[in-house]
Amino acid sequence: MQLEGNALQDVKTGKGLEALRSALDDTKIQFAALKVIASDDMSNRAKFVQINWIGPKVPAMKRIGALSAKPLAAEVYTSIGVFCDTNDRDDLHAKVLAKRMLGAGGAHKPLSYDFGDDHKFLLADLDI
């Protein structure tokens, strides 16, 4: 979804982290939810990440619109476990998001996160 005036407009749906990254517009304020599957030997659990994107080419005076649009996004996206405010696609890599999700999770840690697009990230690959 992206901010158009004082409202959010749906612009695209897709599957996976790479599809999300490619859908971001450097000139827009956008919000996205990413479903990530946390897996271990016994179960798979859906976790949700909300991306609050302020494109790096959004004029400074329009950036304040992101603050007013967050409550609108919260009405659409529910059950969010991790929030990511960013204007840098480098913040939207599996390793970066896996660290954030691990920090926001409970005592039961998964073995991997599946970010869609057949991309599984093993937590053993984290430098923790």
DAVEN-V40938 format. One record per pair of residues at least 6 apart in sequence whose C-alpha atoms are under 8 Angstrom apart, sorted by the first residue. I is the first residue (numbers start at 1). J is the second residue. Records with the same first field share a line. If there is no record, write none. Layout:
I = J / J
//
This chain:
1 = 8 / 9 / 10 / 11 / 12 / 30 / 31 / 32
2 = 8 / 9 / 10 / 11 / 28 / 29 / 30 / 31
3 = 9 / 28 / 29 / 30 / 65 / 66 / 69
6 = 69
7 = 69 / 72
8 = 69 / 72 / 73
12 = 23
14 = 20
15 = 116 / 117
16 = 34 / 35 / 115 / 116 / 117
17 = 34 / 92 / 93 / 94 / 115 / 116 / 117
18 = 117
20 = 32 / 34
21 = 89 / 92
24 = 30 / 53 / 55
25 = 55
26 = 54 / 55 / 56 / 57 / 58
27 = 54 / 55 / 56 / 57 / 58
28 = 53 / 54 / 55 / 57 / 58
29 = 52 / 53 / 54 / 55 / 58 / 63 / 65 / 66
30 = 52 / 53 / 54 / 55
31 = 50 / 51 / 52 / 53 / 73
32 = 50 / 51 / 52
33 = 48 / 49 / 50 / 51 / 77
34 = 48 / 49 / 50 / 51 / 115
35 = 46 / 47 / 48 / 49 / 115 / 116
36 = 46 / 47 / 48 / 49 / 113 / 114 / 115 / 116
37 = 44 / 45 / 46 / 47 / 113 / 114 / 115
38 = 44 / 45 / 46 / 47 / 110 / 111 / 112 / 113 / 114
39 = 45 / 110 / 111 / 112 / 113 / 114
40 = 109 / 110 / 111 / 112
41 = 111
47 = 80 / 81
48 = 79 / 80 / 81 / 82
49 = 80 / 81 / 82 / 83 / 84
50 = 77 / 80 / 82 / 83 / 84
51 = 83 / 84 / 85 / 86
52 = 70 / 83 / 84 / 85 / 86
53 = 85 / 86 / 87
54 = 63 / 66 / 85 / 86 / 87
55 = 87 / 88
56 = 87 / 88
81 = 101 / 104 / 105
82 = 100 / 101 / 104
91 = 97
94 = 115 / 121
95 = 121 / 126
98 = 113 / 121 / 123
99 = 126
102 = 109
110 = 123
111 = 122 / 123 / 124
112 = 120 / 121 / 122 / 123
113 = 120 / 121 / 122 / 123
114 = 120 / 121
115 = 121
//
